[in-house]
Amino acid sequence: MTAFRLRPPASPFFGGRGASEPKGYDAVLFAAPHATPYPGIDNRVHEGSGRAIRKAVDEDPEWANHWNFDLGGPLLGNQGFAFGDLGDLETQSSEGEANRAQIEALTRAILEAGAVPLMIGGDDSAPIPFISAFARYAPLTILQIDAHIDWREERRGERLGYSSTMRRASEMAHVEKIIHVGTRGLGSARRGEVEDALAWGAKFVPARDLHAHGIAAALDHVPAGGNVLITLDCDGLDPSAIPGVMAPTPGGLSYTQVIEIVAGVCERSRLVGFDLIEFVPERDLTGVGAITAASIIFNVVGGLAKRKA
């Protein structure tokens, strides 16, 4: 029996093909609506993220072969880059252990098929099993774009929830480096968590530093030629770019800064995985956040396609 259950997408993500398995693709997208819940906190606010982001661009596939000036060419390049969309994992809001098992099993299956996994969460606990699946990519660098550093030991008795993602990643033997980009504002961390992260060796690039010194402030920490996984919490961007988040915090990254970081990682290193999490569709009143999120994913796919060329 398969270790994961998938619901096909109503309409595959822009530029991708509906897929029933990861084999035969260079990059594969899937959504993980739920991961590990906290007692008393409703994690269902993110469960429609995959559908909303797909829907934002589901009338535009005819433009996939047109020139994209962000990418300097067509989305999928000219070398037969194959991009598939597996749909949504059939997760349940209250079933943390089962959800984690599905996310990790599917991510491993995509990697074993030779493709790059692209995940739409879900809350920020979804990257824990996602990152865990990359054990054979040691040494792995994680570049986290987020307003918060997520180094809590536990919250409400749960060690695998969204406030502990980077602490749990730091405990994985294959994770060598963590770069926090976009940190700022209220509630990002307590003093002890900052001290623990620094003692481990994490690098901080607060949003103010990035605005003052440019994306080199982040990219200078990325190892040339290394394996890099980008995890992007939507609240890492300024609320003007993606308003549909639970914790909107002024002063975040712009869309342009994010796609320049993605392009820089693709050019400098080997991007082996990407996730985009914590989008809240019901708070995206104008739809601009879903379009921005979709456009970031375009740039990830386009960066991978350029690498193949």
Secondary structure, DSSP 8 states (H G I E B T S, - for coil): --S--EE--SS--TT-EE-SSSTT-SEEEEEE------TT---GGGTTHHHHHHHHTTT-GGGTTS-BTTTTB-TTTTTT--EEEEEEE---TT-HHHHHHHHHHHHHHHHHTT-EEEEEESSTTTHHHHHHTTGGG-SEEEEEE-SS----S-BTTBSSSTTSHHHHHHTSTTEEEEEEES--STTS--HHHHHHHHHHT-EEE-HHHHHHH-THHHHTTS-TT-EEEEEEEGGGB-TTT---SSS--TT-B-HHHHHHHHHHHHHHSEEEEEEEE---GGG-SSSHHHHHHHHHHHHHHHHHHHHH-
